Amino acid sequence: MDSTKIFDDLIRILNHFKESTFAFLPQLFMALLIFLVGLLAAHIVRIVVIRLIHQLPRLIPNQNISARFKSYIEQKPIPKVLGGILYWIFILFFLTVATETLGLPVVTTWLSGLVGYMPKILSATLITIAGITGGVILRDFTTAAVNTAGMTYGAFLGKLVQFAVLLVTLLIGIDLIGIDISLLESLVMIVIGALFLGISLSFGLGSQSSVKNILASYYLQKVYKKGDRVRIENYEGRILEITPLAVILEGAEGQICMPAHKFNQEHSILLSKDDSR
């Protein structure tokens, strides 16, 4: 009697397991199919994003900026990083749908929260990459502008501008993720403001001579031309070139480099004009 009851219970359990398994198989198959479709879509999106980023320099009209941007994205793993983030967003999204199909509410809820968080990470990454790229461009622009003005610390100012841009974009990126950095942000802004104020003062005071020469050279070119023979102070010679900062004279003993502002401060005499004009 007992053995017969045990045998019947065992048969009942096996039948229930068989029915449950056959009822679960369609859900399992559908979940697996959804995940495989997501895996394929994620691979395609990653490839497309990487190729599109490599094509972005062609959309920039300025050739110098386009060349710098192209060189930058080839040296840095920016396309792979963005492609990888989008890849995992797709994977997690389709995995969430698959777990919901399987009827796993706890796992589905956890994955849904993670999927909802991924766009914030993508936005923060995009802002940071834009800041890195913009910082490089502004660094080169600042360095070239300062060097053109005849100053020697162009590279330092360029790197300082790049650092400031990167720091600000990092703060924005962290804020987009949802981390409260209000105190740190205020402190960083105060430090950056103080740095740029000091730089502006030092730049203004240190560039007085250069500004005087640049203005003097501009107005001097309206009076004298290349090839004219002039006398100023105890120097006499033919003008070889009028640069943004100085006047190059060909004297009896060799070339003379005369600061342009000297022609505003001292009396100069035009001895003869260039015969070719």
C-alpha positions in Angstrom: 0.0 0.0 0.0 2.7 2.4 1.0 4.9 1.5 -1.9 2.0 2.0 -4.3 1.2 5.5 -2.9 4.9 6.5 -3.2 5.0 5.3 -6.7 1.8 7.3 -7.6 3.3 10.4 -6.0 6.4 10.0 -8.0 4.5 9.6 -11.2 2.5 12.7 -10.3 5.6 14.7 -9.7 7.2 13.6 -12.9 4.1 14.4 -14.9 3.9 17.9 -13.3 7.6 18.5 -14.1 7.0 17.4 -17.7 4.0 19.7 -18.0 5.9 22.6 -16.4 9.0 22.0 -18.7 6.9 21.9 -21.8 5.0 25.0 -20.7 8.3 26.8 -20.0 10.1 25.8 -23.2 8.3 28.4 -25.5 9.1 31.2 -23.0 12.7 30.0 -22.9 12.9 29.8 -26.7 11.4 33.3 -27.0 13.8 34.8 -24.4 16.8 33.2 -26.2 15.6 34.6 -29.5 15.1 38.1 -28.1 18.6 38.0 -26.6 20.2 36.8 -29.8 18.4 39.6 -31.8 19.7 42.1 -29.3 23.2 40.7 -29.5 23.1 41.1 -33.3 21.6 44.6 -33.1 24.3 45.6 -30.5 27.1 44.5 -32.8 25.6 46.3 -35.8 25.1 49.6 -33.8 28.7 49.4 -32.5 30.1 49.0 -36.0 27.9 51.8 -37.4 28.8 54.2 -34.6 32.6 53.6 -34.9 32.4 54.2 -38.7 30.3 57.4 -38.3 32.7 58.9 -35.8 35.6 58.3 -38.2 33.6 60.1 -40.9 32.9 63.2 -38.7 36.1 65.1 -39.7 34.7 65.3 -43.3 31.8 67.4 -42.0 34.1 70.1 -40.5 34.6 72.9 -43.1 37.9 74.2 -41.6 40.7 72.0 -42.9 43.0 72.6 -40.0 40.4 71.8 -37.4 39.3 68.8 -39.4 42.8 67.4 -39.7 43.4 67.9 -36.0 40.1 66.2 -35.1 40.9 63.3 -37.4 44.3 62.8 -35.9 42.9 63.0 -32.4 40.2 60.4 -32.9 42.7 58.1 -34.6 45.1 58.3 -31.6 42.4 58.1 -28.9 39.9 55.2 -28.3 36.9 57.6 -28.6 35.0 55.6 -31.3 35.5 52.3 -29.4 34.4 53.8 -26.1 31.2 55.3 -27.6 30.5 52.2 -29.6 31.1 50.0 -26.5 28.6 52.1 -24.4 25.9 51.8 -27.0 26.7 48.1 -27.4 26.0 47.4 -23.7 22.9 49.6 -23.6 21.4 47.4 -26.4 22.6 44.2 -24.6 21.0 45.2 -21.3 17.8 46.4 -22.9 17.2 43.1 -24.8 18.3 41.1 -21.7 15.7 43.0 -19.7 13.0 42.1 -22.2 14.2 38.5 -22.2 14.0 38.2 -18.4 10.6 39.7 -18.4 9.5 37.1 -21.0 10.9 34.4 -18.6 8.9 35.8 -15.7 11.7 36.9 -13.5 10.4 40.1 -12.0 13.3 40.7 -9.5 16.0 40.4 -12.2 13.8 42.5 -14.6 13.5 45.3 -12.1 17.2 45.4 -11.4 18.1 45.4 -15.1 15.5 48.1 -15.9 17.1 50.4 -13.4 20.5 49.7 -14.9 19.2 50.4 -18.5 17.6 53.6 -17.3 21.0 54.7 -15.9 23.0 54.0 -19.1 21.8 57.0 -21.1 23.2 59.3 -18.3 26.6 57.5 -18.6 26.4 58.0 -22.4 25.6 61.7 -22.0 28.4 62.2 -19.5 30.8 60.4 -21.9 29.8 62.6 -24.8 30.2 65.8 -22.8 33.6 64.6 -21.6 34.8 63.7 -25.1 33.5 67.0 -26.4 35.5 68.8 -23.6 38.6 66.8 -24.4 38.4 67.6 -28.1 37.5 71.2 -27.5 40.3 71.6 -25.0 42.8 70.4 -27.6 41.6 72.8 -30.2 41.5 75.7 -27.8 45.0 74.8 -26.6 46.4 74.9 -30.1 44.6 78.2 -30.9 45.7 79.9 -27.7 49.3 78.7 -28.2 49.4 80.0 -31.8 47.8 83.3 -30.8 50.2 84.0 -28.0 53.2 83.0 -30.0 52.1 85.2 -32.9 52.0 88.1 -30.4 55.7 87.5 -29.7 55.4 86.0 -26.3 57.3 82.9 -25.0 54.7 81.3 -22.7 52.2 80.3 -25.3 52.5 76.6 -24.7 51.9 77.1 -20.9 48.7 79.2 -21.5 47.5 76.7 -24.1 47.8 73.8 -21.6 46.2 75.9 -18.9 43.1 76.6 -21.1 42.9 72.9 -22.0 43.0 71.9 -18.4 40.3 74.4 -17.5 38.0 73.2 -20.3 38.6 69.6 -19.4 37.9 70.2 -15.7 34.6 72.0 -16.4 33.4 69.3 -18.7 34.3 66.6 -16.2 32.2 68.4 -13.6 29.3 68.6 -16.0 29.7 64.9 -16.8 29.7 63.9 -13.2 26.7 66.1 -12.5 24.8 64.4 -15.4 25.4 61.0 -13.9 23.6 62.2 -10.8 26.5 62.7 -8.3 26.0 65.8 -6.1 29.2 67.9 -6.6 27.8 71.4 -5.8 30.4 72.2 -3.2 33.3 70.9 -5.4 31.9 72.7 -8.4 31.8 76.1 -6.6 35.3 75.6 -5.3 36.7 74.7 -8.8 34.9 77.7 -10.4 36.5 80.0 -7.8 39.9 78.5 -8.5 39.5 78.8 -12.2 38.3 82.3 -12.0 41.2 83.3 -9.8 43.7 81.7 -12.2 42.3 83.4 -15.3 42.2 86.7 -13.4 45.9 86.4 -12.6 46.7 85.3 -16.1 44.7 88.2 -17.6 46.6 90.7 -15.3 50.0 89.2 -16.1 49.2 89.0 -19.8 48.0 92.6 -19.9 51.0 93.9 -18.0 53.5 91.7 -19.7 52.3 92.4 -23.2 52.3 96.2 -23.1 55.5 96.3 -25.1 54.2 93.9 -27.7 50.9 95.8 -28.0 52.8 99.1 -28.5 55.0 97.6 -31.2 52.0 96.0 -33.0 50.0 99.3 -33.1 53.1 101.2 -34.1 53.9 98.7 -36.9 50.3 99.0 -38.2 50.4 102.8 -38.5 54.1 102.8 -39.6 53.2 100.8 -42.7 51.0 103.7 -43.9 54.0 106.0 -43.8 57.0 103.8 -44.8 57.3 100.9 -47.3 59.8 98.2 -47.9 62.8 99.6 -49.7 62.5 103.2 -48.3 65.7 104.6 -46.8 65.2 106.1 -43.4 67.2 107.6 -40.5 66.1 107.2 -36.8 68.3 108.2 -33.8 71.9 107.3 -34.9 70.8 104.6 -37.3 70.4 104.8 -41.0 69.4 102.2 -43.6 67.0 100.8 -46.1 63.9 99.0 -44.9 64.1 95.3 -45.6 60.9 94.3 -43.8 58.2 95.7 -41.4 57.2 92.9 -39.1 54.3 93.1 -36.6 56.8 94.0 -33.9 59.9 95.5 -35.5 61.4 97.2 -38.5 64.4 95.5 -40.1 66.9 98.0 -41.6 69.9 97.2 -43.8 72.6 99.5 -42.4 76.3 100.0 -43.3 77.4 97.5 -40.6 74.6 94.9 -41.2 71.0 94.4 -40.4 69.4 96.5 -37.7 66.3 95.3 -35.8 64.5 98.4 -34.5 61.4 98.1 -32.3 58.4 99.6 -34.2 57.3 101.8 -31.3 60.6 103.7 -31.6 59.3 105.3 -34.8 56.5 106.8 -32.6 58.8 107.9 -29.8 61.7 109.3 -31.9 61.9 111.5 -34.9 62.5 109.6 -38.1 63.6 111.0 -41.5 62.7 109.6 -44.9 65.9 109.9 -46.9 64.6 108.3 -50.1 61.7 106.2 -51.4 62.0 102.9 -53.1 62.6 103.5 -56.8 60.6 100.5 -57.8 57.4 101.9 -56.5 
